[in-house]
Amino acid sequence: MEVVPAEVIPFSQGLALRTVTVLLTRGGEQTEPSKLVRMFSETLQLVALFETSYSASYTFLASAVDKRWIMLATDETPPSRAAARYPTITEDVVLEFDLSDGAGSVGEPAALDAQVRVEGVPAAREVVAVERQSDGVWRVAGSGTTDTAGAVTLDLRVGATGMIYAVCPDSWGVAFQALREVVPGDVIRPTVFRGWLYLVTQVGQLPATEPDWWDETLGGSQPLGTARAEVRRYFQPQAHGPLPVERL
């Protein structure tokens, strides 16, 4: 590892310091050829240069480095590749760069098992895994839909140090549209939402004007134009994390 600071930042005993660590991969894999990370101020003044095949660290005086930076990673091994970050530094930080051609997912493969229940009953719902990267940037790491047993194994791409959270949104349905053709399984949302959705149970056509929507006090399938539907509660999205994942 070679670190070449373009601007010397002084050190004094007793003053707060910040350690900036960079982790570099290419196409999601560690590779041997050396790569460069240039650290620029927002006025594009070069402050430090990290040279490493994978991991490098540099320690700065906190008062000099606690602000926003432009970080540019490059790999001149043919075909040349680059990646960038725009972090705001307020503490010790690990910045991950993957130098890729943009054609595939970034990060290491991983798996996460998820189980969804609605009012205690297994249900088919979407599950989205999001990663808070070490530089504070959020990204979607993967997603999937549970089966009728409420289970799914998410195929993820994750960084080396990020934190993974799983989010499960309920179906938001589609807004009411006059005379819309509907089939069983469609979910209709009133124009003025009051916490209830309407699950179509019989094929047909929605009415020409929006009906007086009912709530849970009226159970069972009710007429909705020439179709029929039953009221269903809308559940706010649920989230869990940070979660451990199985790295593959």
Disulfide bonds with the S-S distance in Angstrom:
none
